[in-house]
Amino acid sequence: MKILFLEPFYGGSHRDFAEGLISHSRHHYNLHTLPQRFWKWRMRGAALYFSHKIKDPGKYDLLLISDLMSLSDLKSLWVQTCPPSVVYFHESQLSYPELLPGEYHDCSLYDDEEQLYRKLKNLLTAGIPDTRALSRSFDRYFEEIAKK
């Protein structure tokens, strides 16, 4: 099986997960990454970046992405060439506590609209893949959806 693995935040536990999965799998992975910085911007723009970088996504049997990329954006850019998809929810914006103004030195990055946007992107991404996988430490994800 040929798997296209897109990771927009390749560092720390995201890198460890990708490398561990690939090293213990019998399948062929084509891993494309972005450096581990600007995670909020990765949620907004990684789909656009990868949609231009990957010229023929239809040649893969499966697409694997983490929750830091919008699958709805990527599928809308690739239209009919997107292979069946799996999203790995390493963490969830829905289960993160809301940040209050003043908790960080730059509150504009953590305002109500920005937090709502990230939660909505996770909701949209959770609703459209062919399969979802959850990190054991973040398995409350869908419980949080029901509460919202």
N, C-alpha and C positions, 0 to 999 in steps of 0.2 A: 504494500500500500504506500502511495506517495502522499506525504502530508506536508502541507504548507503551514508553517508555524510562524506567526507574526507576534513579536513581543515589543511593544512600544516603550518599555521601561526595563531595559536589560541590565540589571544589577541586583545585588543582595539576594533576597529570597526568590525574586522573579527569575534571576539568572540560575540560581540553584535548582529551581523547579524545572526549567527548560533543559538544562544540562543533564539532570538526573533522569528525566523522562526519556530523552534521546539516547542516553547511554544504556538504558535498561529495556529498550524497545527493539523489536525485530523489524520495525517499519523504517522506511527511508524518509527522513525529515529534511526539509529545506527551510532553515531558520533564518529569518530576517529580523533585525533588531534596530532599536534606537537607544542611545545612551541613557543611563539612569539619571535624568534631570528633567525638571519642568513637568512633573506628572500631570498637573491640571491641564497644561497645554497639550499633552499627549492625548488626553481624553477628548479634546476638541479637534485636534488636527492629524492624529496618526492615520486615520482612515484615508484621508486625502493623500498623505505622503505615500503610504503603501499601495494605494490604488494606481499611482503613477509609476512606482518602482517595479511592481510585479506586472509584467506585460501579458502573461497568459495564465491567469489563475485557473482556468478550466482544465488545464492538464493535470491538476492534482485531484486525488480521490477525496481529500478531506482538508478543511481549513480549521486550524486551531489558533485561537487568540485568547489573551487574558482579558479580564474585566476593565483594564485601563484603555481599551479601544472600543469605539462605538461600532458594533456590528451593523446596526441599522444604516449608519453612514456608509460603511464599506460596501454593503450589499446594494445600496442605491447607486453607488459609483460604478460598481462592476455589473450591474443589472443582471443579465442571464448567465454570466460566466462564472459566478461565485459557486465554488464547490459546496457540498454539504458542510455544515459548520458545527464546531464544538467551542463553547466558551468555558474557560476555567476561571471561576470566581475565587481568586486568591484572597481578595478582601472585598468588602461591599461598602459603598458609600451610604447605603441605607442604614447599616448597623453602626456607622460611625456616629459619635455624639455630635450634636449641633454645636458649633462654635459661636460664642457670643462676641459682639464687637469689643475690641480692646484686649482680647485674649492673645492676639498676635500683633506685632508691630505694624504690619500692613493689613489693616482690616478690609481693604478693598478686595483682597483675594478671598476673603471668608465671609462676604456679606450674604444675606438671605438668598438673593437671586442666584449667586454662584453655587451655594450649597444645594439649592433646589435643582439647578441645572445638572450637577453631577449625579444626584439621586435619580433624576429623570432619565439620564443617559444609561445608568445601570438598569433601570426598569425596562427601557426599550431594548437594551441588549439582552436582558434575561428572557424577553418574550419571543425572540425570533430565531434563536439557534435551533438546529436539529437536535442537539444534545447539550446538556449543562453538566458541569462538574464543579463540585464545591470543595474548598479546602476544609478539612475537618475543624480547624479552629474558627472558621467563619460559616459553619453550617446553619446559623440562625438567619441566613440571608432571606429565604422565602418566608420565614416567620415574620420578619420585619416588613416584608411587602404587604402581608395581610393586615398588619397593624396600621399602615399608613393610609 
